[in-house]
Protein backbone atom coordinates (compact mmCIF):
# COMPACT_ATOMS: atom_id res chain seq x y z
CA UNK A 1 0.00 0.00 0.00
CA UNK A 2 0.93 3.66 -0.44
CA UNK A 3 0.54 5.17 3.01
CA UNK A 4 0.65 8.71 4.39
CA UNK A 5 1.59 8.94 8.08
CA UNK A 6 0.79 12.30 9.64
CA UNK A 7 3.06 13.00 12.59
CA UNK A 8 5.34 10.41 11.03
CA UNK A 9 8.52 11.87 12.53
CA UNK A 10 7.14 11.73 16.05
CA UNK A 11 7.74 9.09 18.69
CA UNK A 12 4.98 6.58 17.89
CA UNK A 13 4.49 7.76 14.31
CA UNK A 14 8.17 7.23 13.54
CA UNK A 15 8.23 3.71 14.92
CA UNK A 16 5.09 2.89 12.95
CA UNK A 17 6.45 4.39 9.72
CA UNK A 18 9.58 2.27 10.00
CA UNK A 19 7.53 -0.83 10.74
CA UNK A 20 5.42 -0.19 7.63
CA UNK A 21 8.56 0.22 5.50
CA UNK A 22 9.91 -3.06 6.84
CA UNK A 23 6.65 -4.72 5.77
CA UNK A 24 7.16 -3.51 2.20
CA UNK A 25 4.71 -0.61 2.13
CA UNK A 26 5.45 2.73 0.47
CA UNK A 27 5.44 5.42 3.18
CA UNK A 28 5.37 9.20 3.31
CA UNK A 29 5.89 10.66 6.79
CA UNK A 30 4.27 14.12 6.95
CA UNK A 31 5.45 16.18 9.93
CA UNK A 32 6.05 19.84 10.80
CA UNK A 33 8.93 18.80 13.12
CA UNK A 34 7.56 20.88 16.01
CA UNK A 35 7.78 17.74 18.14
CA UNK A 36 9.16 15.21 15.66
CA UNK A 37 12.73 14.55 14.57
CA UNK A 38 14.28 14.20 11.12
CA UNK A 39 16.14 11.13 12.36
CA UNK A 40 12.88 9.30 13.07
CA UNK A 41 12.48 8.11 9.48
CA UNK A 42 14.71 7.88 6.39
CA UNK A 43 15.11 11.28 4.75
CA UNK A 44 13.64 10.03 1.48
CA UNK A 45 10.37 9.23 3.28
CA UNK A 46 9.99 12.54 5.13
CA UNK A 47 7.86 15.42 3.89
CA UNK A 48 8.06 18.52 6.09
CA UNK A 49 4.66 20.18 6.27
CA UNK A 50 1.92 21.35 8.59
CA UNK A 51 -1.66 20.13 8.76
CA UNK A 52 -2.76 23.76 8.56
CA UNK A 53 -1.38 23.76 5.02
CA UNK A 54 -4.18 21.50 3.85
CA UNK A 55 -3.56 22.25 0.17
CA UNK A 56 -0.05 20.83 0.49
CA UNK A 57 -1.41 17.71 2.13
CA UNK A 58 -4.14 17.44 -0.49
CA UNK A 59 -1.54 17.59 -3.25
CA UNK A 60 0.47 14.77 -1.63
CA UNK A 61 -2.59 12.56 -1.38
CA UNK A 62 -3.37 12.95 -5.08
CA UNK A 63 0.11 12.92 -6.62
CA UNK A 64 1.23 9.91 -4.59
CA UNK A 65 -2.07 8.02 -5.09
CA UNK A 66 -2.31 7.35 -1.36
CA UNK A 67 -4.24 4.20 -0.36
CA UNK A 68 -4.34 4.79 3.41
CA UNK A 69 -3.75 7.47 6.03
CA UNK A 70 -2.42 6.83 9.53
CA UNK A 71 -3.12 9.93 11.60
CA UNK A 72 -0.80 10.58 14.56
CA UNK A 73 -0.30 14.35 14.37
CA UNK A 74 -1.71 15.89 17.55
CA UNK A 75 -0.95 17.72 20.78
CA UNK A 76 -0.70 15.17 23.57
CA UNK A 77 -0.15 16.72 27.01
CA UNK A 78 -3.10 16.28 29.37
CA UNK A 79 -1.98 19.09 31.66
CA UNK A 80 -1.44 21.54 28.83
CA UNK A 81 -4.86 20.70 27.39
CA UNK A 82 -6.45 21.88 30.64
CA UNK A 83 -4.61 25.22 30.64
CA UNK A 84 -4.60 25.79 26.85
CA UNK A 85 -7.68 24.04 25.45
CA UNK A 86 -7.83 26.18 22.31
CA UNK A 87 -4.57 24.62 21.07
CA UNK A 88 -6.06 21.15 21.48
CA UNK A 89 -9.35 21.87 19.75
CA UNK A 90 -7.41 23.36 16.83
CA UNK A 91 -4.67 20.74 16.52
CA UNK A 92 -6.54 17.60 17.53
CA UNK A 93 -10.01 18.29 16.18
CA UNK A 94 -10.12 21.02 13.53
CA UNK A 95 -6.93 19.92 11.76
CA UNK A 96 -8.03 16.29 11.96
CA UNK A 97 -11.39 17.11 10.43
CA UNK A 98 -9.62 18.77 7.51
CA UNK A 99 -7.50 15.64 6.96
CA UNK A 100 -10.50 13.32 7.13
CA UNK A 101 -12.43 15.44 4.68
CA UNK A 102 -9.60 15.13 2.14
CA UNK A 103 -9.61 11.38 2.67
CA UNK A 104 -13.33 11.38 1.83
CA UNK A 105 -12.98 13.60 -1.22
CA UNK A 106 -10.30 11.37 -2.72
CA UNK A 107 -12.11 8.13 -1.79
CA UNK A 108 -9.12 6.85 0.20
CA UNK A 109 -10.49 3.62 1.68
CA UNK A 110 -8.42 3.22 4.87
CA UNK A 111 -7.87 5.50 7.87
CA UNK A 112 -6.24 4.60 11.20
CA UNK A 113 -6.42 7.08 14.08
CA UNK A 114 -4.12 7.49 17.04
CA UNK A 115 -6.59 7.82 19.92
CA UNK A 116 -6.15 7.48 23.67
CA UNK A 117 -7.37 5.94 26.89
CA UNK A 118 -8.17 9.50 28.00
CA UNK A 119 -11.54 9.13 26.23
CA UNK A 120 -12.73 7.00 29.18
CA UNK A 121 -12.23 9.61 31.88
CA UNK A 122 -12.54 8.33 35.44
CA UNK A 123 -12.93 4.54 35.22
CA UNK A 124 -16.02 2.88 36.61
CA UNK A 125 -14.39 -0.55 36.29
CA UNK A 126 -10.87 -1.88 35.74
CA UNK A 127 -9.62 -3.13 33.35
CA UNK A 128 -11.19 -0.77 30.82
CA UNK A 129 -13.01 -2.42 27.93
CA UNK A 130 -13.97 -0.66 24.72
CA UNK A 131 -17.64 -0.50 25.76
CA UNK A 132 -16.86 1.36 29.00
CA UNK A 133 -18.72 4.71 29.27
CA UNK A 134 -16.85 7.53 27.53
CA UNK A 135 -16.60 10.56 29.80
CA UNK A 136 -13.23 12.29 29.33
CA UNK A 137 -12.17 14.66 32.09
CA UNK A 138 -9.80 16.88 30.10
CA UNK A 139 -9.77 18.63 26.70
CA UNK A 140 -7.19 16.18 25.34
CA UNK A 141 -9.61 13.31 25.83
CA UNK A 142 -12.58 15.39 24.68
CA UNK A 143 -10.97 16.23 21.34
CA UNK A 144 -9.94 12.64 20.68
CA UNK A 145 -13.43 11.36 21.49
CA UNK A 146 -15.10 13.93 19.25
CA UNK A 147 -12.97 12.79 16.34
CA UNK A 148 -13.70 9.13 17.06
CA UNK A 149 -17.40 9.96 16.65
CA UNK A 150 -16.67 11.55 13.29
CA UNK A 151 -14.86 8.42 12.13
CA UNK A 152 -17.90 6.27 12.88
CA UNK A 153 -20.15 8.69 11.01
CA UNK A 154 -17.84 8.87 7.98
CA UNK A 155 -17.61 5.08 7.79
CA UNK A 156 -21.40 4.76 7.86
CA UNK A 157 -21.99 7.51 5.29
CA UNK A 158 -19.06 7.14 2.90
CA UNK A 159 -17.79 3.58 3.30
CA UNK A 160 -14.34 4.49 4.60
CA UNK A 161 -12.76 1.82 6.75
CA UNK A 162 -11.72 3.52 10.02
CA UNK A 163 -9.94 2.26 13.11
CA UNK A 164 -9.23 4.16 16.33
CA UNK A 165 -6.56 2.74 18.61
CA UNK A 166 -7.03 3.80 22.22
CA UNK A 167 -3.61 3.21 23.59
CA UNK A 168 -2.42 3.68 27.07
CA UNK A 169 1.05 4.94 28.14
CA UNK A 170 3.57 4.57 25.34
CA UNK A 171 7.12 3.89 26.53
CA UNK A 172 10.41 2.25 25.62
CA UNK A 173 12.90 2.43 22.77
CA UNK A 174 14.13 0.27 19.91
CA UNK A 175 15.95 -2.89 20.99
CA UNK A 176 19.11 -1.74 19.19
CA UNK A 177 19.00 1.55 21.16
CA UNK A 178 18.86 3.40 17.86
CA UNK A 179 15.72 5.44 18.50
CA UNK A 180 13.70 6.36 21.57
CA UNK A 181 11.54 8.94 23.27
CA UNK A 182 12.79 12.52 23.03
CA UNK A 183 10.14 15.16 23.60
CA UNK A 184 10.96 18.81 24.29
CA UNK A 185 9.74 19.55 26.84
CA UNK A 186 9.52 15.99 28.13
CA UNK A 187 6.35 15.19 30.08
CA UNK A 188 6.32 11.37 30.18
CA UNK A 189 7.30 9.62 33.38
CA UNK A 190 9.84 7.00 32.31
CA UNK A 191 12.14 9.34 30.32
CA UNK A 192 11.92 11.92 33.12
CA UNK A 193 12.97 9.33 35.70
CA UNK A 194 15.81 8.07 33.53
CA UNK A 195 16.99 11.63 32.93
CA UNK A 196 17.30 11.96 36.71
CA UNK A 197 19.20 8.67 36.84
CA UNK A 198 21.67 10.13 34.32
CA UNK A 199 22.08 13.31 36.38
CA UNK A 200 20.28 15.50 33.84
CA UNK A 201 17.62 16.31 36.41
CA UNK A 202 17.98 16.76 40.15
CA UNK A 203 14.75 14.94 40.99
CA UNK A 204 11.45 13.57 39.72
CA UNK A 205 8.12 15.14 40.64
CA UNK A 206 5.34 12.86 41.84
CA UNK A 207 2.08 14.64 41.10
CA UNK A 208 -0.32 13.45 43.77
CA UNK A 209 0.36 11.01 46.61
CA UNK A 210 -3.19 10.81 47.99
CA UNK A 211 -4.96 8.82 45.25
CA UNK A 212 -7.04 5.80 46.22
CA UNK A 213 -4.31 3.35 45.21
CA UNK A 214 -2.01 1.06 47.17
CA UNK A 215 0.80 3.61 47.47
CA UNK A 216 -1.21 6.78 46.84
CA UNK A 217 0.18 7.47 43.36
CA UNK A 218 -1.44 7.17 39.93
CA UNK A 219 -1.49 3.79 38.20
CA UNK A 220 -1.00 3.48 34.45
CA UNK A 221 -0.69 0.71 31.86
CA UNK A 222 2.67 1.06 30.06
CA UNK A 223 2.90 -0.38 26.54
CA UNK A 224 6.08 -0.60 24.49
CA UNK A 225 6.23 1.67 21.45
CA UNK A 226 7.21 -1.26 19.20
CA UNK A 227 4.05 -3.07 20.29
CA UNK A 228 2.01 0.04 19.54
CA UNK A 229 3.55 0.27 16.09
CA UNK A 230 2.62 -3.34 15.37
CA UNK A 231 -0.95 -2.66 16.50
CA UNK A 232 -1.25 0.13 13.94
CA UNK A 233 0.13 -2.04 11.15
CA UNK A 234 -2.26 -4.89 11.98
CA UNK A 235 -5.19 -2.48 12.20
CA UNK A 236 -4.36 -1.16 8.74
CA UNK A 237 -3.70 -4.47 7.04
CA UNK A 238 -6.83 -6.14 8.47
CA UNK A 239 -9.18 -3.20 8.02
CA UNK A 240 -12.59 -3.83 6.43
CA UNK A 241 -14.20 -1.32 4.08
CA UNK A 242 -17.14 0.52 5.58
CA UNK A 243 -16.45 -0.64 9.13
CA UNK A 244 -15.49 1.63 12.03
CA UNK A 245 -13.85 -0.12 14.97
CA UNK A 246 -11.99 0.83 18.14
CA UNK A 247 -9.38 -1.13 20.05
CA UNK A 248 -7.56 -0.65 23.32
CA UNK A 249 -3.81 -1.22 23.17
CA UNK A 250 -2.19 -1.99 26.50
CA UNK A 251 -0.67 -4.84 28.49
CA UNK A 252 -3.53 -5.20 30.97
CA UNK A 253 -1.20 -4.57 33.92
CA UNK A 254 -1.00 -1.32 35.86
CA UNK A 255 2.02 0.20 37.59
CA UNK A 256 2.08 3.09 40.03
CA UNK A 257 4.36 6.10 39.74
CA UNK A 258 6.40 4.87 42.69
CA UNK A 259 6.68 1.41 41.12
CA UNK A 260 7.99 2.93 37.88
CA UNK A 261 10.59 4.90 39.82
CA UNK A 262 11.70 1.77 41.72
CA UNK A 263 12.00 -0.20 38.47
CA UNK A 264 14.08 2.57 36.90
CA UNK A 265 16.34 2.55 39.97
CA UNK A 266 16.79 -1.23 39.69
CA UNK A 267 17.55 -1.13 35.95
CA UNK A 268 19.88 1.88 36.12
CA UNK A 269 21.51 1.08 39.45
CA UNK A 270 20.98 4.72 40.44
CA UNK A 271 19.13 6.25 43.39
CA UNK A 272 16.55 8.77 42.20
CA UNK A 273 15.41 11.70 44.29
CA UNK A 274 11.69 12.50 44.29
CA UNK A 275 9.64 15.57 45.09
CA UNK A 276 6.03 15.09 46.18
CA UNK A 277 3.83 17.66 44.45
CA UNK A 278 0.06 18.34 44.31
CA UNK A 279 -2.16 16.48 41.87
CA UNK A 280 -2.40 17.72 38.30
CA UNK A 281 -5.80 18.65 36.95
CA UNK A 282 -7.38 16.00 34.74
CA UNK A 283 -5.42 12.98 36.00
CA UNK A 284 -7.58 9.88 36.79
CA UNK A 285 -6.23 7.64 39.56
CA UNK A 286 -6.10 4.40 37.54
CA UNK A 287 -6.03 3.61 33.81
CA UNK A 288 -5.47 -0.04 32.87
CA UNK A 289 -6.50 -1.63 29.58
CA UNK A 290 -8.36 -4.72 28.63
CA UNK A 291 -6.71 -5.64 25.32
CA UNK A 292 -8.72 -8.80 24.75
CA UNK A 293 -10.55 -7.39 21.72
CA UNK A 294 -7.44 -6.53 19.70
CA UNK A 295 -5.83 -9.83 20.64
CA UNK A 296 -8.91 -11.75 19.53
CA UNK A 297 -9.72 -9.84 16.33
CA UNK A 298 -6.29 -8.78 15.05
CA UNK A 299 -4.02 -11.37 16.65
CA UNK A 300 -1.99 -8.68 18.42
CA UNK A 301 0.02 -9.51 21.54
CA UNK A 302 2.71 -7.45 23.31
CA UNK A 303 6.29 -8.58 22.82
CA UNK A 304 7.26 -6.49 25.88
CA UNK A 305 4.57 -7.49 28.40
CA UNK A 306 6.33 -6.39 31.61
CA UNK A 307 7.49 -3.01 32.91
CA UNK A 308 11.12 -4.02 33.43
CA UNK A 309 11.66 -5.05 29.80
CA UNK A 310 10.17 -1.73 28.66
CA UNK A 311 12.38 0.27 31.01
CA UNK A 312 15.48 -1.68 29.97
CA UNK A 313 15.09 -0.66 26.32
CA UNK A 314 14.50 2.96 27.35
CA UNK A 315 17.55 2.96 29.64
CA UNK A 316 19.82 1.53 26.93
CA UNK A 317 18.72 4.26 24.53
CA UNK A 318 19.01 7.12 27.06
CA UNK A 319 22.53 6.04 28.01
CA UNK A 320 23.57 5.79 24.38
CA UNK A 321 22.07 9.15 23.40
CA UNK A 322 23.17 11.14 26.47
Helices and strands as residue ranges (DSSP letters): E 2-6, H 11-22, E 26-31, G 38-40, G 43-45, E 46-48, H 54-63, E 68-71, H 78-83, H 85-88, I 89-94, H 95-105, E 110-116, G 117-119, H 139-158, E 161-167, E 169-171, H 189-197, E 204-207, E 219-220, E 222-224, H 225-237, E 244-249, E 255-256, H 257-268, E 274-277, E 286-287, H 292-298, H 307-321
